[in-house]
Each structure stands twice: as C-alpha cells, then as structure tokens.
Amino acid sequence: MGWKAGPGARLGFAALVLLVAPRFCTARGDAHSLSYNFTIDPQPRDDQPWCEVQGEVDQNVFLSYDCGTAQIMYMSPLGEKVKNMSTWETQTVTLRDTGDLLQEQVPDVTPEKHTDKGPLPLQARMTCWREDNGLTNASWEFGFNGQLCLVFDSENGHCTMVHPGGRQMKEKWENDRAVTDFFRMVSMGGCRAWLQAFLVCWEKMLKTSASPTMGPHTVKSTATAIKQITWILPVLVTSFVIIGIIIACIH
C-alpha cells in the first residue's frame, strides 16, 4: 500500500513549485533596458572631452553626450524621436550632474598602484531595465581601462568588488552615504522614469528593428544574472530531491 502525502506535504511541495516556476515563466516582448556609459578622463588632451556619455536602449546606441560642452549627438532615429520630450531635458541635466560627481571621485578611487602615474580614466555604466514580468530594477558597474572592478546594486545599496582594482572605490563609497544615495536616486528614479517615458515612443520602433528569428531579449545586468543563477541552482537541486523522495514513497 502506497504512502499518501498529507495536506502539509502537498502544500509544501506546491509552494516549492510556485517558488521555482515564476523564474521561467515570461511574457513575450516586454523586456527593455536603458544604459548610460560614462567615460571620465581626468587628464584629457586638448581635443578630447573630460566626460563623455553614450546612451543605449536595448543595446542600440541613441545618443552621445559631452558633459563639458553639453553637446548632444543623436546617433539613431531613436534619439531624434524623443529629443523634444520634456523628459529629454531632465535627462541631460542629470547626466551632466553625474559626470561632475564622478569626476570628483576619480582621485580618491583610483587603485593605489596607479596613483603615482596619475588618475586613470574612470568608466561607469548605469543600467535600468524592465523584465518580462514588468518588474524593474537598476545597477551600476565601475571600472578602469575596460576592467570591471565594482558592481553597485541600486535596489539594496550594496557594493560588490569583482576585481582588486575596486578596493578603494568600495571602501570609500561604503562610508559615503551621499554618493551611494545619488547613485540609487539617479538609477532607480531618473533612469527608470526615462525608460518608461521614452518607451511610449520607442516600443514600436524597437519591435520593428528586432530580428524576427530571435526570441525576446531578456534584460539583466551582469550582477543580477550571477545573483539569480546562484539562487536558482540550489532551489532546483532541492526540488528534484524532494520530487524523488515523494515518488519513492508513493511507490
């Protein structure tokens, strides 16, 4: 005679299935991301900007912005489409303020072994995204010379050092609430508001430019992807073990 699972066991098993399932159930065509790549050069040449920003939507470049001259170049029809929106002016002012802040931070966050040679150019990437299920999030990534050094989770305010070059950056910003609050405000507030406003004009254009042979693009930052993978694997293993136990007991 086989063992029957009691109400408690069925409830626990159902909860586990519900816990795992949403991670794989996605709606089509709803994921979008907005990114701004900052390059701060503390010692620019005469013909080079000290701060340059490149804007991307779903990895399509739509603007290039010079913080010093406040000059904007529209890199695609996506930029031309939204340049007259009130949100556009708010965006450019915030980008300039962000460039000013990052420039101030360069001397204090440059890796120690490079301080004698002068501060290195700082690279920062702010990304906000809307997932397939409609949830939104944001993050920052910082580095030098193309090397990712630090990831800042805008949702919880945590800094994660991914390369020794980010040690001084992490130590300074973990003790400077004003800087991390600014990062959170710009990414969780400004960037997400811009994405929502711009998508009103962009959504049809982005669908038209997408390849018909490819599925919807799932948008996540590097930090979020790593975090979700490390969370999903243990849960999957646990669920398979529980399923095996239940099947063995039933038979």
WOFENNOR-V160948 format. One record per residue. N is the residue number from 0. RES is the residue in one letter. PHI is phi in radians with two decimals (* if undefined). Layout:
BEGIN
n={N	N}
res={RES	RES}
phi={PHI	PHI}
END
This chain:
BEGIN
n={0	1	2	3	4	5	6	7	8	9	10	11	12	13	14	15	16	17	18	19	20	21	22	23	24	25	26	27	28	29	30	31	32	33	34	35	36	37	38	39	40	41	42	43	44	45	46	47	48	49	50	51	52	53	54	55	56	57	58	59	60	61	62	63	64	65	66	67	68	69	70	71	72	73	74	75	76	77	78	79	80	81	82	83	84	85	86	87	88	89	90	91	92	93	94	95	96	97	98	99	100	101	102	103	104	105	106	107	108	109	110	111	112	113	114	115	116	117	118	119	120	121	122	123	124	125	126	127	128	129	130	131	132	133	134	135	136	137	138	139	140	141	142	143	144	145	146	147	148	149	150	151	152	153	154	155	156	157	158	159	160	161	162	163	164	165	166	167	168	169	170	171	172	173	174	175	176	177	178	179	180	181	182	183	184	185	186	187	188	189	190	191	192	193	194	195	196	197	198	199	200	201	202	203	204	205	206	207	208	209	210	211	212	213	214	215	216	217	218	219	220	221	222	223	224	225	226	227	228	229	230	231	232	233	234	235	236	237	238	239	240	241	242	243	244	245	246	247	248	249	250}
res={M	G	W	K	A	G	P	G	A	R	L	G	F	A	A	L	V	L	L	V	A	P	R	F	C	T	A	R	G	D	A	H	S	L	S	Y	N	F	T	I	D	P	Q	P	R	D	D	Q	P	W	C	E	V	Q	G	E	V	D	Q	N	V	F	L	S	Y	D	C	G	T	A	Q	I	M	Y	M	S	P	L	G	E	K	V	K	N	M	S	T	W	E	T	Q	T	V	T	L	R	D	T	G	D	L	L	Q	E	Q	V	P	D	V	T	P	E	K	H	T	D	K	G	P	L	P	L	Q	A	R	M	T	C	W	R	E	D	N	G	L	T	N	A	S	W	E	F	G	F	N	G	Q	L	C	L	V	F	D	S	E	N	G	H	C	T	M	V	H	P	G	G	R	Q	M	K	E	K	W	E	N	D	R	A	V	T	D	F	F	R	M	V	S	M	G	G	C	R	A	W	L	Q	A	F	L	V	C	W	E	K	M	L	K	T	S	A	S	P	T	M	G	P	H	T	V	K	S	T	A	T	A	I	K	Q	I	T	W	I	L	P	V	L	V	T	S	F	V	I	I	G	I	I	I	A	C	I	H}
phi={*	-1.35	-1.46	-1.72	-1.25	-1.29	-1.01	-1.13	-1.17	-1.11	-1.14	-1.14	-1.17	-1.11	-1.11	-1.13	-1.09	-1.15	-1.17	-1.44	-1.00	-1.05	-1.16	-1.99	-1.60	-2.25	-1.61	-1.34	1.24	-1.84	-1.50	-2.54	-2.36	-2.27	-2.27	-2.29	-1.77	-1.73	-2.15	-1.89	-1.86	-1.24	-2.32	-1.28	-1.27	-1.01	-1.75	-1.99	-1.29	-1.40	-2.51	-2.27	-2.17	-2.04	-1.73	-2.34	-2.11	0.86	1.22	-1.78	-1.20	-2.19	-2.68	-2.28	-2.25	-1.74	-1.10	-1.20	-1.70	1.03	-1.58	-2.00	-2.02	-1.51	-1.57	-2.84	-1.02	-1.08	-1.20	-1.06	-1.16	-1.98	-1.15	-1.66	-1.34	-1.10	-1.08	-1.08	-1.13	-1.06	-1.07	-1.16	-1.10	-1.17	-1.10	-1.15	-1.08	-1.15	-1.05	-1.07	-1.12	-1.11	-1.09	-1.13	-1.43	-0.92	-1.05	-1.54	-1.98	-1.16	-0.93	-0.98	-1.20	-1.86	-1.13	-1.17	-1.55	1.72	-1.14	-1.41	-1.05	-1.70	-2.01	-2.36	-2.26	-1.74	-2.32	-2.16	-2.58	-1.97	-1.43	-1.00	-1.53	1.64	-1.25	-2.11	-2.74	-2.73	-2.76	-2.18	-2.26	-2.24	-2.92	-2.30	0.89	1.45	-1.69	-1.18	-2.04	-2.55	-2.08	-1.97	-1.49	-1.17	-1.22	-1.91	1.34	-1.57	-1.76	-2.09	-1.43	-1.97	-2.72	-0.95	-1.13	-1.70	-1.09	-1.13	-1.06	-1.13	-1.12	-1.24	-1.30	-1.19	-1.94	-2.29	-1.11	-1.11	-1.22	-1.16	-1.12	-1.14	-1.01	-1.16	-1.10	-1.20	-1.40	-1.41	-1.73	-1.04	-1.04	-1.17	-1.18	-1.13	-1.03	-1.09	-1.23	-1.19	-1.11	-1.01	-1.60	-1.54	-0.96	-1.16	-1.15	-1.20	-1.18	-1.18	-1.41	-1.26	-1.26	-1.20	-1.57	-1.86	-1.33	-1.10	-1.45	-1.52	-1.78	-2.62	-1.32	-1.01	-1.13	-1.15	-1.08	-1.10	-1.11	-1.22	-1.10	-1.17	-1.43	-1.23	-1.01	-1.05	-1.17	-1.09	-1.04	-1.08	-1.12	-1.12	-1.12	-1.11	-1.06	-1.10	-1.10	-1.09	-1.09	-1.11	-1.20	-1.13	-1.54}
END
